[in-house]
Amino acid sequence: MTPHQTDVFIVGGGPAGLAAGIAARLRGFRVMLADGCRPPIDKACGEGLMADALAGLRRLGVSLSREQGALFTGIRFVEPGFSAEARFRGGPGLGIRRTTLHSLLVERASELGVDLHWGRPARLDAAGASVDGTPVRARWMVGADGQNSSFRRWAGLDRCRGYTRRFGFRRHFRVSPWSDFVEVHWTERCQAYITPVSADEVCVAVISRDPRLRFEDFFRLFPGAARRLEGASPGTAPRGAVTASCRLHSVVSGSFALIGEASGSLDAITGEGLSLAFRQAVALAEALERDDLAWYAAEHRRIARMPRLMERLMLILDQNTWVRHQVLRAFTAEPRLFARLLDIHTRQPAASTFYPSPRYL
Ligand SMILES: Cc1cc2nc3c(=O)[nH]c(=O)nc-3n(C[C@H](O)[C@H](O)[C@H](O)COP(=O)(O)OP(=O)(O)OC[C@H]3O[C@@H](n4cnc5c(N)ncnc54)[C@H](O)[C@@H]3O)c2cc1C
């Protein structure tokens, strides 16, 4: 049997795998990608793309317009007795349905000539990698197969530190967004965040440590937010996923590299997963050109540093009510503090003035 021959073989065609394929093709590599599912692939996600995720997509040649989703210009934290908000200085984010984003990435990858194999899970065993029984020979193999990556185990990169996990659900509701903020509603060890995703739809994501939590609990736990959805018909069924925080000892080994959630993940509350994946894809392609995966490993660490700090803060707010109330009180009384935190989160330099009118896409 003639094996598949390619420069880069990518296992997994979610946002990270597609972004990696696009970035590698842009540098002239032959790329083959296999995914066990068929597009557009849906997944539980808050569906918010921060400005740097949009910048990352533009670098890959995927330009999104506001018509494909809904702009959001800042973040609002809400808990009974508190409401604090701040706007992004570096431009708005975009809420976009996961399936729309996936379709756009697939379109760009096809246009660039990535050799796409949908509905074809990669088999990884002692004999090597194969798709549909045909062996794959590649200079580099990239694991983009998500949180429970079998590629990671196969490549011997499964050692992880600081593993924590929470449980998430998302569901869409047909209602005009009542605000151009992503609203993060807090209660004891549980958050709901609401992202506008079109002119007449919002995405509600609920995240908690409690494995017994179901999407329906949202209405009981967050009555204020639930009132906004009164009379709105659901646009989708609830979809669940585990959201884990996990840092790997290494994301490369020999000619193997990991990307996206396969390469370690952040808790969903950071809203950073996709942005990280797009930045990793650009870095990985550069590393392939340099023929230096150690360079990618160093960039991977650097890219995740600030989001990891932000994750730590968010998880402290999740676990410690007293601290959360102090922080929310401070943000409510002094909105510049919250604005500064958002600047750090979105990697903006310190500002002397706050709240300029938002730049649009
Ligand atoms: C509740 C929740 C809310 C979130 N909210 C946000 C948010 O608002 N903003 C944000 O940026 N991020 C958010 N995230 C994180 C974001 O969804 C992830 O970072 C992103 O999905 C990671 O993409 P990925 O391509 O690495 O993995 P995935 O999207 O999981 O893709 C992995 C792919 O690999 C395929 N695969 C698996 N095994 C094989 C195999 N053997 N062969 C071939 N294919 C295989 C799967 O079919 C899948 O398509 C959220 C996550 C959760 C759980």
The ligand as an ORCA input file, in Angstrom:
! r2SCAN-3c Opt
* xyz 0 1
  C     -17.832     25.678     27.995
  C     -16.653     26.224     27.208
  C     -16.639     27.582     26.846
  C     -15.547     28.110     26.118
  N     -15.573     29.434     25.776
  C     -14.557     29.955     25.024
  C     -14.614     31.327     24.566
  O     -15.578     32.068     24.802
  N     -13.550     31.811     23.832
  C     -12.466     31.016     23.528
  O     -11.529     31.501     22.873
  N     -12.406     29.714     23.943
  C     -13.422     29.178     24.669
  N     -13.380     27.858     25.048
  C     -12.194     27.045     24.675
  C     -12.238     26.649     23.210
  O     -13.471     26.067     22.887
  C     -11.092     25.655     22.964
  O      -9.890     26.302     23.283
  C     -11.018     25.202     21.520
  O     -12.147     24.447     21.179
  C      -9.791     24.311     21.317
  O      -9.749     23.921     19.959
  P      -8.916     22.655     19.523
  O      -8.905     22.679     18.031
  O      -7.645     22.587     20.272
  O      -9.754     21.389     20.048
  P     -11.160     20.824     19.552
  O     -12.051     21.928     19.129
  O     -11.616     19.925     20.646
  O     -10.806     19.967     18.256
  C     -10.174     18.713     18.320
  C     -10.532     17.933     17.058
  O      -9.769     16.734     17.023
  C     -10.573     15.708     16.478
  N      -9.993     14.412     16.867
  C      -9.893     13.850     18.092
  N      -9.243     12.665     18.026
  C      -8.931     12.468     16.704
  C      -8.267     11.429     15.985
  N      -7.758     10.337     16.576
  N      -8.130     11.577     14.647
  C      -8.611     12.648     14.004
  N      -9.257     13.667     14.650
  C      -9.403     13.566     15.971
  C     -11.964     15.990     17.030
  O     -12.965     15.406     16.204
  C     -11.997     17.532     16.999
  O     -12.576     18.029     15.822
  C     -14.447     27.277     25.769
  C     -14.457     25.917     26.129
  C     -15.545     25.397     26.840
  C     -15.543     23.942     27.203
*
